[in-house]
Amino acid sequence: MAEKEVLESSAPYIVNTEVNNDASSNSESGRGTPSNLKTARDGTTVLIPQPSEDPRDPLNWSWLKKHAVLFTLLPGCFLTDGVLTYGSSVFQQQAMYWHMTPNDVSQSISGGVFMQGPGGLLAVAFCQRYGRLPTLFWSQFLTLIVTLGSSGASGYAGFTACRTLQGFFAAAPQVIGLSMIHDMFFFHERARKINIWAFCFLLGPYFMPFVSAWISEALGWRNNFWVLSGICAFSVLSIVVLGDETLYDRDSEEKTTTLGSTGRVKLLLGIAGAKTSHNRPSILTTQRHQWGMIIKPYVMLPCFGFIMPLTMWTIGLVNTVSEFVLPPPMAHPPGYGFSVSSFALLFLAPMIGEVIAEVFGYFQNDLIASAHIRRNAGRFTPEVRLWGVYIPWAICWAGLVLYGQTLEKHLHWIGLAFGWGMQTFGTLGTTTAISAYLLDVLPQHASLVAAWILQARVLGGFTVTYFQVPWVNKDGPAITFGVQGAIIAFAVVSIIATQIWGRSWRTKFAPPKPEN
């Protein structure tokens, strides 16, 4: 039985021959005895999917090459959100430069946040049709171009236009990531790679303003953006030097080949992918599948019922924190009077939360899967992945409550740091578990699913910058962040429902024809 039939059916599937020795095994290689199947180095874990005999198959690449190609994805993941939040630490400088209020200047990134959604949906169609590598390359190259434009923009309108295009072009790594992981890694390896991928695109919104805040101590906002251009150039360079195409047409005799420097250039630009694109779904077909995917409850509920309200407040915090901590204590509402360097150091809190979540998720997701497999004679049901949501979820909403109470009562800033770190811990932990679940359920539609994860984040993040600060000014931070925490607490209902009915939903609402 093919992997797409196994993972997208209502039945559990077998991943370990040591605890399952019956003659019928669910794996991509077909029906047969476990002795006919390739296993991992431990000799017991069946490789899902089964690799071909072709050395060009990304599943057969060496450990070093797989991780070198994965590395090319990571700078772009940092930049997906980080390229927009990078400027959040210089709003005060720009407000003086353009004679505007910091709150008005902060809305320069709203268009970019919104355009991540359309950018991600378009990137899906191109990566399914022409390949992962050219889509990633052009995404980062065009992001570099518009970042250079924002650095040299003379007016607020031109600057905002470039920032909007940044969001559109920079979205691709976040939707390509799941597909690249699916292309190169086996089932038992994917959760940890997803954790790394999610760690990078969720750390970026904090790491990038941390860098820009330090730079702003010595440089103006314009020179600060020239530094951002250098970071974008590094992303492009890493793709040119280390990147390779992970899309492998298993059902076609015609494979994408590259020989010499000319072949390398054709692969990067998408010329090689275009020559073999007739074997792949058209852009219109992919878009039809894309929009048909979101009506399936096992996709819609985790994405829009949980991830959207969760990341809404994540983006709201990073884009408005400067307005809570930079004003002096005698201001109304009172701030903490942080210097620019102190403000930069505050970004260590969410980054530490992300690092702890990375380590936690590295072990938790595999432990949950392994324990379930042992208890069920080597069989695994994808909904088990969602057990990884609950601990990070509880810490997340508690962190928002702590953050709001600290601001309301003007307690020590350490409460803000802990609350913020708890919130980012929960964001990464829950996103990893949900992404792993959706990849298990829809392995042949990984980029389509990733695009809806991005879209859920975008819809929440786009709107929150318009009402977060006015809401705090009207009702106070305790009520504002308390309500936000309550929304996240209630959102777990969507995860519970998916765990209970997900298996039957996958039978009733079958996915579209596999793409690649």
N, C-alpha and C positions, 0 to 999 in steps of 0.2 A: 504494500500500500504506500503511495507517495506521501511525502511529508505534508504536502498541502491537504491531502485527504485525511491524514491522521490528526493534524493539529487543528484543522477547521471543522472536524466532526464533533459529535457530542461524546465520543468515547475517549477514555484516557489512553495514553500511549506508553509503550515500553521503552525504557532507556537503559536498562542494565541487565546483562545476560547472566550475571552471577545469581541474581535473585529471581530470574525468570528463565527457565530452561525448556519451556514448551516449544513445540515445533513451529508455531505461528508467531512471528515477531512483526510488530508494526515499525517499519523503518522505511527510509526512502529507497532502499535498494530493491525492495520487492518482498514477496512472501518467501520465507525460507527459514532454515534453522539458524540459530545464532552463530553456529560455526562458519556460516557463509558470510558473516558480516564483519566489517572492519571495526576494530575497537580502539579506544585510547591507549596510552602507554600502560595503564594499570591492567590491561588485558580483560577487563570486565565491562567497562562502560561502552555501549554501542555508540558509534559516531552517527549523530543525526544532524544534518543529512549525511548519507554515505558519499564520500568523495569519488570522483571519476579517476581514471588512470592518466588523465592528461595533466602534465606538469604545469600547464597554464591555468588550471583550475585554482582560483584563490584559496580554496579549502586545502590545497596541497602546498601552498607557499610555506616557506620556513617561518619559524617563530619571529625571527628578526624582521623579515620582510613584512609580515602581517602587521607588526607593531609600528614599523616605519610608516606604512601607509595609513594606519590609524592615527599616527602622530600628525600627519598633514591635515587631518580633519580638525584637530584640537585648537590651533590658533583661531580658525574661523568660528569655532564654537564660543570661544572667549569673546569674539567680536560681535556675535549675533545680537546680543543685548548690550554688551560692553561698549560697542561703538557709539551707542546712543547715551548711555548713562555716563560715559566719560566726561561729558561737559557739565554734569550736575554740580560739580564742585566749583565751577567758575561762573555760576549764574550771577553772583554779586558783581563780579568784574564786568560782565557783559551788560548788566543793568546800568551801571555807571557809563559804560561806553556808548550805549544806545539811548540813554535817558529813559529807561523803562523800570518797572518794578521787577524784583526777582521772580515773583509768581508769574508775571506775564512772560518773562524770558523762558521760564521752565516749560512753557507750552510749545517751545520750538521743537521738542522731541516727540510731541503727541502724534504728529503726522507720521514720523518714522516708526513709532510703535504700531500705529494702525496699518501701515504699508507692509509690515512684516507678514501679515496674513496673506494678502494677494501675492507677495513675493514668494512665500513658501509654497503656495498652491501651484504657481507657475513653475517653480523649481522641480516639483514632483514630476510634471509632465515631461520636462526636458531630461531629467535623470533616468526616467523609465524608457525614454525613446533613444537618447543619444549617449547615455552613459553617466556614471557618477563623476568621473574625473573632469571632463570638460565643463559640466555644470558647476562643480566646485571651483574650478579655475576661473571661469568667467565671473562667478559671483564675487570672488575675492578681488579680482582685477578691477571690476567696476566699482566695488566698494572703495578701493584705493583711489580711483579717479574722483569720485564725489567727495571723499574725505579731503583730498587736496583742494577741491573747490570750496568746501566749508572753511578751510584754513585761510583762504584768500578772499573770502566774501567781504564785500565792502559794507553791505547793509543787512539788516535783520531779515528782510524778505528773502534775499539770496541765500543767506545762511540757513534759514529754515527750509528752503527748497532742497538744498544739498543734504540736510539732515533727514528730510523725508525720503530722499532717494537712498540714503545710507540704510535705512530700515528695509527698503524694498530689496536691495541687492544682497544685503548681509544675511538674509534669512535662510539661505540654502543649506549651510552646514547642519542646521538643526533638524531639517527634514531628511537630508541625505544620510545622516549618521546611523539610523537604525538599519537602513538598507546595506550600508557598508559593513556593519557588524554582522548582519545576516549572511552577506556574501562570503565573508572570510572565516567566520568562527562557527564552531559546532554548538549544539544546544547547551551542553554542560558548561560552555565557556562564556555564553552571551551575557548573563546577568552581570558579571563583573565588568565586562566591556561597556555595557549600558550604563553602569554606575560611573565609569570614567567619563563617558560622553556627556551624561547629564551633569556631572560635577563641573565640567568645563563651561557649559553654557549657562549654568546657574551661578557659578562663581564669577563669571565675567562682569555682571552688573555691579559687583562690589569691588573687585580687584581694579577695574579700570578707573573709577573715580578716586580710589585710593592712590593710584599713581598720579592722576592729574592734580589731585589736591596738593601733593608734595611738590610737583613741578610748579604749581601756581605760586608757591612761596618765592620763587626766583624769576619766573617768567609771566608775561601777560597771557591772556586767554588765546590769542592768535598763535603765538609760538607753542603754546600747549597743544594746539591742534596739529601743528607740524609734527610733533612727537607722535601723535596718534597716527599720522600718515606713515611714519616709519614702522609702527607696529603692523599696520595693514600691509606694508611692503614685505615684511618678514613672513606674513601668512602666504602671500603670493609666491615668494621665493621657496618656501618649504614645499609647496605643491609642485613647482617646476622641478625641483631637485629630487624629491622623494616620492612623489605621487605616482600611482598606477591605477589602471582601470580594474575595478572589482566586479563589474557586471559581466557575468559569464553565461553565454547562451547555451544552456545545457541541452535544450531540445533542438538545436540547430547544428548542422554540420559546418556552417560558415562561422568562424570565430574572428574576433577582432585581433589582428596581429600588428606588431610594431617592430620595424627593423631600422636600426641606425637613428641618427639625429633627426632626419626628415620624418620618419615614422613617429618619433617621439613628439615632434611638433604637431603632427596631424592628430595624434591621440589627445594632446592637451586642448587643441582648438576645437575638437569635436568632429573633424573631417573624417577620421577613421570610424567613429561611431555612426556618422550619417550614412556611410557606405553599407553598414550592416543593419541599419534601422528598420529595413523592411521586414525583418524577422521579429520585430518588437511591436507592442501596441502603439497605435497612433496617439497623438496628443489629445485628440477629441475623445478617443476611447478611454484614455487615462482620466480625463476630466469627468467623463460620465461615471466611471467607477468611483472617482473621488467623491462626487456628490451623493452617490448611492450609498457610500460607506457610512456617512454620518447618521443616517436614519436607523441604523442598526443599534439597538439599545445597549449592547455590550461594548460599543464604541462611544456612543453619545453620552451615556451616564458617567463613565469614568472621566471623560474629557470635559464636558460642559457642566456636569453635575458636581464634579469635585475639583479638577485642576483649575478651572476658570475662577471660582471664588477664592481658591487658595492663592494662586499667583497674582490675583488682582491686588491683594494687600501687600504681597511681596514687592511688586513694582511700585506700589504707592509709597511704601516706606523709603525705598532707596531714592526716589525722586523728590521727596519732601523733607527728608531728615534734616537737611541744612537749615530749613526754616524753623526748626524746633530747637536746634542746639547753637546756632551761630548768634542769634540776637542776645543782647545782654540781659542779665536777670531782672533789670528794672523795666524791660519792655513789656508790652501787653499784646499777647500773652507772654509771660516771662520765658526767656531762653536760658541757656547755660553759659553764654559768653565764650564759647570755644574759639580759640585761635584757629587759623587755617591748618596748622600742623596737628593740633589736637583733634580737629575734625577728621583729618586724614587717618589718624590712628584709630578713630572710632570704627572705621571700616574693617579693622581687624576682627571685630566681634562677629559680623555675619560670615566672614571668611573662615574663622575658627569653627563656627557652626557647620559650615559646609565641609570642612576637612574632617570633623568628627563624624558627620553623616556619611562621608565617603568611606571611612574605615568601618563604620557600623554596617553600612549596606554591603560592603565587600564580603562580609561574613554572613550577615543575617539572611540575605536572599538565597544563598546556596544552602545554608542550614535548613531553611524551611523546605526547599525543594528536596534535599537529600532525605530529610526525615520522612516526608510524605512518600517518597519512592520506596524507602525501606519498609514502611508500614503497609504498603499496597503492592507487594510482590513485583516491584520494578515498574509499576504503572504510575503515570503522572497526569493530573488534571490541571489545566492552565489556571483555573480560578484559585488554586492554592497560592499562587504568587501574591494575591491581594491581601493575604495575612500580613505581608510586610508593610502594609499601609498604617496599621493601627498605632503602633508605638510612636512613629514620627508625627502622625496626625494629632495625637494627644499633646505632645510637646509643642507643636506648632500653635494651636489655639491658646494654650496656656501662656506662651511667649507674648502673644499679642495683648492679652489681658495685663500681663506684667508691664509691658511697654506703656500702655495707656495709663495705668495707675501711677507709674513713675512720673510721667509728664503732668498728670492732673495734680498730684501732691508735691510736685517739684522735689522729688526724692533724689538721692545721689545718682549721678549719671551711670553708675555701674548697673543700675536697674535697666536702663535703656540698652546697654551692651548685652546683658544677659537675655533680655526679651527679644532683641533683634537676632541674636545668635540662635535662640531656640526656634524662632520662626523660620530661619533659613535651614536649620537642621531638618525641620519637618518638611519643608518644600522639596529638598533633594531626596530625602528618604521616601516620601510618597511618590514622587515623580518616577524614581527608578523602579519601584515595584509595579506601578501601573504600566510603564513602558515595557517592562519585561513581560507582563501579562499580554499586552496587545501584540507584541512580537511573536509570542508563543501561539496566539490564536490566529494571527494573520501574517505568517512569515513571508508569503509571496506578495504582500501589499505593505511592506514595512514603511516605505516613504509616504504612502498615502495616509497611514495611521499617524506617523510623526507630524505630518502637516496639520492634522486636526488637533494634535496636542499643542502645536504652536498656535493655531488659530484660537484655541481656548484661552491661552495665555494672553494673546493679543487683545481679544475683546475686553477682557478685564483690565489689562494694563493701559489700554488707550483711554478708557473712560475715567479711571481713578484719578489721574492727574488734574482733572477739571474740578473734582468735588472734594478731594481729601482735605486740603487745608481749610476751605470754607466750612466744611462739616466740623472740623476740630474747633474752629473759631466760634461756631454757633452753639454746639452742644458740649464742648469740652473733650479732651482726649480720653478720659475714662469711659464715657459713653461711646464715643466713636470707635475706639479700638476694642472695647468690650463687645459691641455689636458685631464688629468684624470677626472677633474670636468666636462668637456664638454662631455666625453664619458658617464658619469652617467646621465647627462642632456638628452642626446639623447636616452638613454636606456629606458626612460619612454614610448617610442613609443610601446614597447612590452606590457606594462600594459594597455595602451589605446586600443590596438588591442584586448587584451583579454576581456576587458570590453564590447567592441562593438560586437565581434563575439563569445565570450566564450560560450554563451548559445547554439548557433547553432553548434559549434564545439563539445559540449558534446553530442549532438544528433547524429552527423555524425561519431564521433570517440568514440564509446562507450567503457567504461572500461572493463577489463576482469572480469571473474566470481568472485564474492566476496569471500574473503578468511576468515578473522576474524577481 
